[in-house]
Amino acid sequence: MRLVRKFLGLAALLAFAPLVAQGPAPQPKVETESSAAVAAAPTPGGGHALTADDLSAWLDGLVPYALARGDIAGAVVTVVRGNEVLFERGYGYADVAKRKPVSPQSTLFRPGSVSKLFTWTAVMQLVEQGKIDLDADVNAYLDFEIPSYDGKPITMRQIMTHTAGFEESLRHLIGDDPATVMSLDDYVREGRPERVFAPGTTPAYSNYATALAGYIVQRRSGMPFDDYVEQKIFAPLGMADSSFRQPLPRTLAPMMSKGYELATKPAKPYEIVYPAPAGSLASTGADMAKFMIAHLNGGGPLMSPRTAAMMHDYRAPGIDHLDTMALGFYEQWVNGHRAIAHGGDTDNFHSYLWLFPEEKIGIFFSMNSQGTPGSSLAVRGALFHQFADRYLPGPEPRGQVDEATAREHAAMMAGNYSSSRGPVRNFLSILDLLGQTTVSVDGDGKLVIPGVPSLADQPRDWEEVEPFVWLDRSTGERLAAEVNGGKVTRFSTDMFSPFTVLMRAPWQYNAAWLLPALMLALGIVAITAIAWPWAAVARRRYGVALTLEGPARLSYRLSRGFAWLALAAMLGWIALVTAMMSDLNALGGTYDWALYLLQILTPIALLGLVGLAGWYGWTVWTGGRKWGARLWSVLLVLSALLLLYVGFAYHLIDFGTRY
């Protein structure tokens, strides 16, 4: 929980005081086209004319409300059209404590994974120069080897479309200690994750793969990555207030916005993104406008129109009817208009960049706070769809599946699903067991899918418009499923489909039964462990001797002792994963000592418990014990076997610190 109910009115007033003034911060007037000076081009479908005045009226109503509702400190919005900045404005505060307003010209934001667009731009520059082949084995450009998957290498095209097949890499992802910054050379070697999907088959977002692309840029250009971006991208565009360097150069550090969990909480330290080409950029709204203008105008000074078109127009294979990847950008269709885009999130900053190439319109939006649960995604989604509805309207989506078929298809969707983006072959794969998506059907036969609600906190209303294609009519977002052999095997939504799909969980990993069974097994082992000293105290108090003798007594004591060891191991894993997920600094190796300890303890405890519980059960069944003892011995053996299965299935019985 990140919000606590306020019981005192005065305390609530003080807590939310920073939000009262969260309207547009005072900004110098942008001398670009305005509705008073330049007649805007007609907008198809009866929408509003896209002018600076209309944008101001609309955004000044939407953004302050959204920030206040989400407890977000500040934001910046930049809109460009053609080769001009149409609108740029800051909202709220860059520093809440000092009441420093956000400025689009002089406040730096961390756009997170929007940084990847600069890395992909650098790659395409080298493609244009003939130094990188999009379809060659990337090992040709490396001084170490990425192992093949079933004999298949990966290509830069697959890296740029997030289909290289890497599992999620969380070690050395993000932190806040400048002393821990890693060189790109060290990161790509130490951080290499396993390949878990055949290349080109499964969208699975990968920060590591982007860092690998940045390393290839570094090697093929003969320049350090930071130098390359500064000289080949920032300098030609005049982006003087932008940097990938960590920590920030001294000249830019005073311009940096603070980052927040909530506007009503203290500011957080500057974040260090270890796979720097994937997310370390700091930039102003004004500088991001220059980048958007270049891409909207055939690559501007960065690349030829042919190379820009190659980058923007590509459509990677994916789930039919859904948005997919271009080269580096992911597409988003809205109201019949195609946008290419990229979102970005650090712990504290949450951003999005959208380009409409045909209309030559670009939007950059960034917030400096995590906000209340789900708010950062809801705000960005609302801004995008409301912008499109206002300025780029289109025909209402049509189509509807008959009710009986819709109910049948919804029932086929029901079940548990695992994300393609996540750890698979290390101990953090346990997160999948704890976080699978459960699709269900409500009383009206409609899909119920946990996810991001609307800005008004309303759940999505999915209506089937084609076989296995659903539509949220309030946003136009689609959900589609793939069916093989009469069964739904995977699905996604437009919001995530370019880079993530949800795959039906195999029965042996299905949390619907496995998670309750695991909880029951832990309960049985815990009762077994706790009952041992409890029974000993009771016997001593009442002067009753333990009746077991010989092997029966020894197996009883050892099985109870190993129940304590198994319980300690499992609770240790819970504590370790919780600590690592609650403090991303801990993903850099802080708890390696605990990880090694658990990796030694777990196989001893779980294998020992299985063997000793089995031995104890044998003595119970052959020793004429009562039915209660016999039943409990069976439950203990089954519980021990389940814990052992979970240990192997989720790599708790393993060794190493690559995760």
Secondary structure, 3 states (H helix, E strand, C coil): CCCCCCCCHHHHHHHCHHHHCCCECCCCCCCCCCCCCCCCCCCHHHCCCCCHHHHHHHHHHHHHHHHHHHCCCEEEEEEEECCEEEEEEEEEEEECCCCEECCCCCCEECCHHHHHHHHHHHHHHHHHCCCCCCCCEHHHHCCCCCCCECCECCEHHHHHCCCCCECCCCCCCEECCHHHCCCHHHHHHHCCCCECCCCCCCCECCHHHHHHHHHHHHHHHCCCHHHHHHHHHHHHHCCCCCECCCCCCCCCHHHECCEECCCCCCEECCCEECCHHHCCCEECHHHHHHHHHHHHCCCCCCCCHHHHHHHHHCCCCCCCCCCCECCCCEEEEECCEEEEEEEEECCCCEEEEEEECCCCEEEEEEECECCCCCHHHHHHHHHHHHHHHHHCCCCCCCCCCCHHHHHHHHHHHCEEEEECCCCCCCHHHHHHHHHCEEEEECCCCCEECCCCCCCCCCCCCEEEEECCEEEECCCCEEEEEEEECCEEEEEEECCCCCCECEEECCHHHCHHHHHHHHHHHHHHHHHHHHHHHHHHHHHHHHCCCCCCCHHHHHHHHHHHHHHHHHHHHHHHHHHHHHHHHHCHHHHHCCCHHHHHHHHHHHHHHHHHHHHHHHHHHHHHHHCCCCHHHHHHHHHHHHHHHHHHHHHHHCCCCCCCCCC
